[in-house]
Amino acid sequence: MTVGPTIDPGAFREVLGHFPTGVVVIAGIDQDGAPAGMAVGSFTSVSLDPPLVAFLPDRSSTSWPKIASSGKFCVNILSAEQEVVCRAFASRGGDKFASLNWKPAPSGSPIIEGVVGWIDCDVEQVHEAGDHWIVVGAVRELDIVDPTLPLVFFRGGYGHFSPLSLRAWSNDLVMPLRAADLARPYMEALANQYGSECIASAVVGDEMVLVAAANGGAQRWTPTQVGQRIPFRAPIGTAFAAWAPPAAQEVWLKGADGSATRDVLETTLAAVRERGYSVGRGSPWFADAFSVLARATPGRPSPETSQELRALIALLPGDHESPAVGPERDAHAGISTVNVPIQDPQGATILVLTLAVPNRRNGQLAAADSLRKVAHEVASALVAEAAGAGR
Ligand SMILES: Cc1cc2nc3c(=O)[nH]c(=O)nc-3n(C[C@H](O)[C@H](O)[C@H](O)COP(=O)(O)O)c2cc1C
């Protein structure tokens, strides 16, 4: 027997922890007919022909023997919003399915509600590998449930993948906050002039974040708070999406999971580009969205908040923010918001300024004009600052 070099377990974990993994729940049905499952980061695809996947359960796992007894398992790809689900399945013992909804895959193994997708398998081979098993599964059927961002595990923490195409505007809040700082006096002036609220928001990852708010002293139209986040999902956020590079626009278009069709969304983006602003209309939508947000802690949205907001967004038509749709259609909407981007010299949107006005065409045009002037001032100031810093 050859004895290899002694590796310190701490160092082993530390180094391997620098490799990010997705997270799945391997789920099955035990001999008593009860569901069993475990969180697994060691999942991988193995072969296309024949279709095989694999994962590595610890020999000490109590869930794996229960699942193995059925000869089947279902791989549940967790979404970025399912950290709570992951924690439940990483714990030992107890009924991990107690507060979950699930339905059987074709094999009968559980598909957990809210997952990105599932892969239903028969156990094909089980190999010994140190203190783990290597389980190879033959894929019977598979599907995507919701093409949303997956949960990622990296250096002992949870996070989510941020596609480079989503970084079209900003990877963090440094530039948006600087732009908001420059915009603030103008925002205050506009809020006072219109007796309304003027807000600034940025896209970070797959969310729109409210970074500044000026209130004109008038009755507030929404309980907005700096730090609030809403999903950046079609059909909302057109003032960001309209000028985004094709890859980022594609991500936004594909994110539509409701009634908004691609055709209508593309027509809306074209109208936003042509007029230079978008219009968000509908007091009922604001009321619904802000009642969800009011229950969330600013800056610390729960997965439930995000899910509820996404469900509300999915109800909106593709032309919800089109400036080409007359206010008449939404006569019941007392308020509309006019949104104008602040762009850097390359055309990337740093920040979107929003002003709430009564739902009338001339009011929208005037607000768009005022916002465009502010956007121009701020963009010029940013360029001057950058030039100054470069000297
Ligand atoms: C992100 C993450 C990845 C994990 N990956 C694995 C894995 O690949 N194999 C494994 O055996 N356990 C893994 N675990 C731990 C198991 O989920 C956990 O030890 C197991 O479910 C314990 O409960 P059990 O006795 O019910 O199996 C992982 C845990 C987390 C949080």
The ligand as a Gaussian input file, in Angstrom:
#p B3LYP/6-31G(d) Opt

LIG

0 1
 C      -23.875000      23.565000      -0.241000
 C      -23.859000      22.170000       0.311000
 C      -23.358000      21.139000      -0.443000
 C      -23.320000      19.832000       0.052000
 N      -22.839000      18.836000      -0.728000
 C      -22.826000      17.568000      -0.278000
 C      -22.363000      16.498000      -1.091000
 O      -21.947000      16.696000      -2.213000
 N      -22.396000      15.242000      -0.573000
 C      -22.851000      15.000000       0.693000
 O      -22.843000      13.871000       1.103000
 N      -23.299000      16.008000       1.484000
 C      -23.300000      17.269000       1.044000
 N      -23.767000      18.273000       1.832000
 C      -24.192000      17.978000       3.173000
 C      -25.514000      17.271000       3.196000
 O      -26.545000      18.051000       2.659000
 C      -25.848000      16.897000       4.632000
 O      -24.714000      16.505000       5.284000
 C      -26.767000      15.768000       4.707000
 O      -27.936000      16.012000       4.066000
 C      -26.975000      15.442000       6.147000
 O      -28.189000      14.834000       6.343000
 P      -28.577000      13.301000       6.092000
 O      -27.977000      12.494000       7.188000
 O      -30.033000      13.419000       6.122000
 O      -28.065000      12.870000       4.749000
 C      -23.798000      19.579000       1.346000
 C      -24.305000      20.614000       2.106000
 C      -24.343000      21.899000       1.606000
 C      -24.888000      22.992000       2.449000

